[in-house]
């Protein structure tokens, strides 16, 4: 339980005039008359036809703008909000994660994982809200000056957040939009009313591209391996997804159990992105059991595996700076297109095991 502050571990018509032919005018003696016009010239002049008027062409209407975080229309109104959400058994079932545009699974401490859920299209109530980590501003600045919603933060995490340029909604300082759910135990009962927070801050940054490419066309996948199951680890936490052909989505499983959100919906996504990152310990943020928080480096480059439509595409992720987006390219250097509808990004340590079948 993070007291102020301790953490618990666990988007011409051209008109041409017909030519007019004039007879030649004599420039010499006035006693000479100008010769009559050539019969041929006269005939040509009298029989000339006007140039036909081209038919105007009609251009196709522009394609509707789409949400850069999902590849689907329309572009969402209002600010984008990221929320730190618990990812342990005590915090499940989570509220709102099934309605996020993009969800990251990252290391917390002690081998545990935590979620960063990014909301642009929907603004539900999210729960349970947990604490920020020092690496979160680096991860989220690619979205622009969006807001991060969290319960608080230990060590250097809150100072780093406040100095980053991101907006912040923090329970420890009494920011509006956060409240406690009396049906759950602390610290797993903090809720964030994202609709209320959004309405209070309409000028905060909205949806912008973070470098992802979207395409509904599955044809380029024909030469790639089939991948209906995804298994990896974030820290020591198993992460599993299984492809459901009927919905064309990868559903999340934990210990073989299909995961549902608190509203009963299956937690699933059209795309699973396994991004291999450097991970280091943050000695400034240590939990009550002496476990240092883990810092996931999301700027740089590394291997990536993208899973969509039951296939796997291997390649490279690249991000040049905090303000840059993350690009995904295949072995030929071409963008890896994601299926429209959002994504879960699994931030694993370089060298982590990954299997698919």
Secondary structure, DSSP 8 states (H G I E B T S, - for coil): ---TT----------------------S-TTS------HHHHHHHHH--------------------TTTS-SS---S--EEEEEE-SGGG-S-BSGGG-SEEEEEE-STT-EEEEEEESS---EEE-B--B-TTHHHHHGGG-S-EEEES-B-TTHHHHHHHHS-EEEEGGGT-TTEEE-TTS-TTS-EEEEHHHHHHH-TTS------S-EE----GGGGGSEE-SEEEEEETTEEEEEEEETTTTEEEEEETTEE-B-TTS-B-EESEEEEEEE-EEEEEEEE-TTS-EEEEE--SEEEEEEEEETTEEEEEEEEE-STTS--EEEETTS-B-EE-SS-EEEEEEETT--EEE-
